[in-house]
Amino acid sequence: MSGPERITLAMTGASGAQYGLRLLDCLVREDREVHFLISKAAQLVMSTETDVVLPAKPQAIQAFLTEYTGAADGQIRVYGKEDWMSPVASGSGAPAAMVVVPCSTGTLSAIASGACNNLIERAADVTLKERRQLILVPREAPLSTIHLENMLKLSQMGAVLLPAAPGFYHQPQTIDDLVDFVVARILNLLNIPQDMLPRWGEHHFGVDD
């Protein structure tokens, strides 16, 4: 198996719930263990942007997502925002990689400052301090100087900033194609196999020689 076997996936309140749900589905299909975190704002955005309405409690969310994705029992583990005893809260138990998608600019700021006011922020802080892989997928436009400074600060700490800005050279036909472009880039960074988007040079995109 290439790439990490255990991954923390966090969703926060920026637009782009489709990216997080699609990534979750892909990770499940690739037999990864997913430690799932979601903010209340992300749940609200998800119910606005998709037909997915999550229940309120972590245990109920876990049961819902297990059925929704067809995951094996225990493959998706959901934790509440103040579950400080969860594996993701400590360097001795946290997965080797964490993805925050979508990543709100508020979460971006909190991670950059080491706020740790909730489990998402703490999990990201642990990932940084342990020098593990942290991928942040912000979705905001335009970007203020504050946003850019926080991104630079996090990049200098070792985080990867992957804005939710899909390309068009693969000639997308649907919204799902645009979502898959970003999710495929995340999977490539995680070194997890994906067949949604050929790597550059593996397929001719119609560009003249």
Sequence and secondary structure as in RCSB ss.txt:
>XXXX:A:sequence
MSGPERITLAMTGASGAQYGLRLLDCLVREDREVHFLISKAAQLVMSTETDVVLPAKPQAIQAFLTEYTGAADGQ
IRVYGKEDWMSPVASGSGAPAAMVVVPCSTGTLSAIASGACNNLIERAADVTLKERRQLILVPREAPLSTIHLEN
MLKLSQMGAVLLPAAPGFYHQPQTIDDLVDFVVARILNLLNIPQDMLPRWGEHHFGVDD
>XXXX:A:secstr
  S SEEEEEE SSS HHHHHHHHHHHHHTT EEEEEE HHHHHHHHHHSS    SSHHHHHHHHHHHHT  TTT
EEE  TT TTSGGGSTTTS SEEEEEEE HHHHHHHHHT   SHHHHHHHHHHHTT EEEEEE  SS  HHHHHH
HHHHHHHT EE  S    TT   SHHHHHHHHHHHHHHHHT    SS  TTSS  S   
